[in-house]
Amino acid sequence: MIDATKYTLDNGLRIAVHTDTSTPMAAVNLLYDVGAKDEHPERTGFAHLFEHLMFGGSDNIPSFDEPLQRAGGENNAFTNNDFTNYYITLPAQNIETAFWLESDRMLRLAFSERSLEVQRSVVIEEFNQNYLNRPYGDMWMLLRQLAYKQHPYRWCTIGISPEHIRHATLAEVEDFFYSHYAPNNAILTVAGPLQPDRVLELAQRWFGPIARRNVHPRRLPAEPQQTAPRELEAQRDVPFNALMMAYHMPNRTHPDFYTADLITDALSGGKSGRLYQRLVKEQQLFSGINCFVTGDIDSGLLVVQGQLFPNTSFESAERAIAHELEQLAQCPLPHHELQKLHNRYEANSKFEEINVLNKAMNLAFYELIGSALDINHEVERYRAVDAQRVLHLASSMLQPSNRSTLRYIASKQ
């Protein structure tokens, strides 16, 4: 059980505090409800660009890292299609440093043509290095474009093209900041040996004076239901053929999300997973194979991804995967297998709760999708998934008409 005390400041900033006296460290997590899905299709990559710009200095603090390091702290951030997350860990007695730093860059970044050019170059180089020039780097870009036709999940967090960032103007960047980086579009969570009233006092002191902003309303196009199989072949200079098969699945707050997640655990739960046991170990069709859900807040994907042995054809690989998926849709999971999946999730969940930063980040995410305290009901939601729910969802979701297949062909073979 993770207890949390919740507040909302007059400017709309939501706060959740978890008191954990087992550690001298505190975690301060600030989640902004803006991700790649909030970008204009001709100006993608902005959410990720801001992850870099936010460390480039604010109006009153030219160097973000220097005062934090003096306080014994560390920080980092990540961006995905749904939100952007910034976090700091530091000794609890120095926690005010984190509030000072985060509030100042929420108030206003040190926007300049020079800072934009520096971070623009960094992001473009990252795009080229990790997505265009790296083996298998563009697989996800290709799969997203294949699986999504309307929803902005059709592009990766890095964006559609480096040209979108290359041509971004300072005015466009400032507009994106003030339209999304606002107290009324953020969630602050704190975990550590601190009392809630102390955290509230600091939040009111440092974040309270920041005015609410006009956050752009989110009007995302709904993704039409896929009614026929989609296929794409891409030839690249890589050593081995690879395969990705994606199925549209329920969104993160739908009850069937938990069923879909357990399906992937049954298929790919380590070396005991069905795909590894049968397609890697027994049939030796793949050198490695994995299955997972994207976990998106809107309707996401269940993905099977594998690297083929040189003598494995795409036809035999796809047929073998389809057979394993059909088994889930036709034969109920044995009780002992389902029980193992339930137990594994609960064990992993309890292990995650040991880390104070994990607790702060998870509280912020659950507040974003509903309520921070919903985190305490996740285990029971997974345990409520029975064999019939798995059978029903597998039979309706894992259909060829709902499948997008990417064949990544190695030109070196």
N, C-alpha and C positions, 0 to 999 in steps of 0.2 A: 504494500500500500504506500503510495506517494502522496502525502498530505500537501496541500497547497492553499495559500490564502490569496484571494484575488481582489484586485482593485481596478478602477478605471479613473484616470485623471480627467479633469474638465476638458482638456484638449483632445480627448479620445484615446490616449495611450492606454493600452491594456497591460496589466501587470499581474504576474503570478509568482509567489515566493514559496520556496520549499526550504524549511529549516533542517539542516543536516549537521549534527554536532560531531559526527564521526571523523571529520577531516578539518584541518586548519585552512583549507583552500576554498575559495568561492568561485562560482561560475556565473558570468553575466552574459546572457544571450539576448540578442536583439534581432527579431525576425521582421522583415518587411514583406508585406503581402504584394509582391511584384516579382514576376519571373519572365522568362522568355515568351510566355503566351500573351503577355501584355504589350508586346512590341508591334510596330507597324510592319507588314510583310516586306516593305522596301527599306526598312531600317532595323534589321534584326541584329542581335548581338549586344543591344544596349544594356540589358540587365547584367550581362557578364562584364561589359565594359565598366559599369559602375562598381562592381566588386573590386576592380583595380583602382578606380578614381577615389574610392572611399578611403584608401590608404595613402593618398597623395597629399594629405594636409587639408585642414579646414581653416576657417577665417582666423581663429585665434591660436591654432596649434599647427605650426608648419610641419612638424614631424610627429606622426602618430605613434611610432614604435618606441621612440627614445624615452618619453616619460613613463611608458608602460614597462619597459625593461628596468628602469630605475626602481619601479615599484615591485619588481619580482614577477611580472606577469608575462603571459604569452597570449597571442591572438591569431585568429584566422577567419576565413569566411568561405562560403560556397554558394553557388547559384544553380538553380535548376529551372525547369519550365514553369513551376508554380510559385516559387518564392525565393527570396534571397536572405541568407542567414549569416550574421556576424557574431562571433563569440570571443570572450576573454576569460582566462583563468588567472587568478592571482591570489596571494594571501588575503584572507578575509579582512584583516585590519587595514588593508590598502584599497578596499573596494571603491572608495569615493573616486579614485583615479579613473576607474572604468566608467563611472557615471559622467565624469567631466569630459572624457574623451568622446564617448558615444553621443552625448548630448550636443557637443560642439559641431560634430560633423553632421548630425541631423539638422541642426540649425542652418548651416550653410557651408558648402565646400569652397575651397579656395580655387574657384574656376578661373582658368586662364588658357589662352591658346597654347602656351608652352606645356602646361600640365596635361592638356588634352592630347597634344601631339606625342608626348612621352608615353602615355598609357595606350594611345591608339597603336603605336608601333609595337608595344608589348603584346597586345591582343592579336594583332595581325600576324606577328611571328608565332604566337601560340597556335593560331588557326593553321598556319602553313605547316608547322612542325608536327602537331599532334593529329591533324585531320587529313591534310593533303599529301604530306611527304612521309608519313609513318605507315608501315605495313598494316593493312586492315583498318586504317584510321577512318575511312569514310563509310564503313559499313552501316553505322547507325544513321548517318545522314541519308543514305540511300533507302534504308528500311523505313524511316519515318516518312519520307516523301512517298513511298509506296503505300504504306498503311493508312495515312491520313491525306484527305483531299481538301478539307475545309478548315478543320480545327488547327490553331497555331502549334499544336504538338507536331505538326509536319516539319518543323525545323528544330535542330538541336540548340542547346543553350549558347553555343559558340556563334550561332547564326547561320544564315544561308550562304553568304559569300563574304569574304574579307572586304569587298568593295563597299559594303554597307557601312562598315566602321570607318573605312578610309575616307568616305565622303561625308561623314557626320560633321555637322557644324556645331560651334559652341552654343549657339542659340537652341538647337535641337536637344543638346545634352542638358542644358539648364532646364529646359521645359520638362524633360523626362524626370529630372530630379524633383522638381517642385510639384509634379503631378503624381508622384508615387512615394517619395521619401518624406513621410509626414508622420507626426505622432498618432494621428487618427487612421494610419495605415500600417501600424507597427504593434508588435507584442514584445514586451520586455519580461524576461524570466530570470530569476536569481535563485541559485541553490548553493547552500553552504551554511556555516555556523552563524547565521544572522537572523534576528527576529524580524517578523514582517513589518512592524511599525518603524523600525530603523530603515528598512528598504523603502518604505513609502515616503518617509521623510526625505531621503536622498533623491528619490524620483521626483517629488514635488519641487525640490530645490533646483535640480538640474534640468529636468525635462518640462516641468510645469509651465515655465514662461514661454515655451515654444508654441506659437499659434497653430491652430488647425489649418489645414490647407485643402484646396479644392482638388481632391483625388479624382483622377479620370474614372468615370464609371466603366465597369468591365462588361462589355457586350461581345462575348465570343461567339463565333458561328458554331452551330451544332454540327457534329460530324454525322453525315448520313449513314445509315446502316449499310454495311457491306453485304452485297448480295451475290457476289461471284468471286472465285479465286483470283488473286493478283500474283503476277510473277515478274521478276526482273533478273536479268543476268548482267554481271559486270566483270570484265576481265581486268586484272590488275597484276602488277609485278610483285607477287607474293609467292612464298614457297609451296603452300598447300591450299587446296580448295577449301572453302568454308561455306556454311549454310546457316541461314537464319529463317525461321518460320514464326510468324506473329499472328496472334488471334486477339481481336478486340474483346475486352472484358469489362466488368462493372467498375464504377468509380470507387474512390477510396472510402467513401462513407456508406456505400451500399452493403447490405448484409452479405451478399455473395462475394464481396471482395475477400473475405476470410476463407471462403471455400476455394476460390481460385488460388490463393496463396498456398493453401495446404496441398492443392493439386501439384503445384510446382515442387513442393517439398517431397511429395511422394515420388515424383519423377527424378528429382535431382538433389536429394538430400545427402550429399556426400557420396562416398563410395558404396553406400547401401542403397542408393537411389536406383529406381528401375532402369533409367536410361544408361547409367554407368554399368550396372550389372549385365545388362543384356546387349547393349550396342557397343560398349567399349571392351568389357572383359570377355564376354562369351562370343559375340559375333565379330568383334574386332573391325567394326566399320568406321569408328571414329577414334582419333587419338585423344580427344577430350570432348565432352558435351555438357551443356548446362541448360537449366530451365529456370525462369524467374518471372516475376511480375514487375512492371515498371513502378507501380505504387503511386501513379499520378492521382491528383485530386479529382480531375475530370476522368472520363472513361479512358483507361490505359490499355496496355498490351500485356498478354502472356506470351513470352518469347522462348523458343527453343533455339539454342545456338551451339554449333559444333564445328570442329575441324576434322575433315575427312582424311583417312589414310590414302596414300597415292593410288592404291588399287580399288578404291571404293568409288562407284559411280554415284552421281547425284540421284539417279532413279532408285537405286537400292537403299541409299541413305534416307531418302524421303519416305519410301515405302516402310522402312523399319520404324521410323518415328511415328508415322501414321498408325501403324499397328499397335504401338504402345499406348497412344492416345485413345484408340478405339477400345482397348481393354478397360480403360478407366470409365468409358461411356457405356460399357456393356456388363462389366462384372463389378459388384460392390467391393470396396476396399475391405479386406479382412479386418476383424476387430483389432487384432494385435498390431497391425500396421498403422491403423488410424490412431490407436493409443500411443504408439511410438511418436507419431507426428505431433500429437497434443503435448506429450511430455517434453519433446525437444523444444517446442516453441516456449513453453513455460520456463524451462531451464535457461534458455537464451535470454528471455525477458528478465528473469531475476538477476542474471549475470550483468546485464546492461545497467541495472539499477545501482550497482556498486559504484559506478563512476559518477561523480557529481556533475560533470559537464554533460553526460548523456541525459541526466535527469532534467537539466535546464533546457536542453535542446528539445527533448521529447515533450516537455510541458508546453513549450511554445508551439510546436507542431499541432498538438491536440487542441490547443486553444484556437488555432487557425481553422481547423476543420470542424470545430464544435465547442468543446470545453476542455480546459486543461485537465480536469478531473476525470475525463473519459479514459485517460491512460490506465486507470485502475480496473477497467472492465474489459481490457483487450484479451486477457487469458480466458475469461469465461466465454467471450465471443468465439474464440478459436475452438474451445472445447464444445461449443454448441454445434459445431459442424459434424454431422454424422455421415454415414456411408451413403444414405439416400440423397443427401444434399450434394455430395460429390458426384454421384451418378447422374443426377438431374442436370447439374451445371455442365459437367463434361459433355453430356450428350447434346446439349443445346449450343455450347460455346465452341467446342473443338470440331467444328464442321468445316469441310473444304471451302464452302462459300464464305466463311469468315476468316480465311487464311490469306496472308501475304507472304510470299516466298522469295527470298533473295538468294540467288546462287552466285557466289563470289569465286570466280574462276581464276586459278593460278596460271599466269602466262608462262611461268618457268617449267611447268610440267610438260 
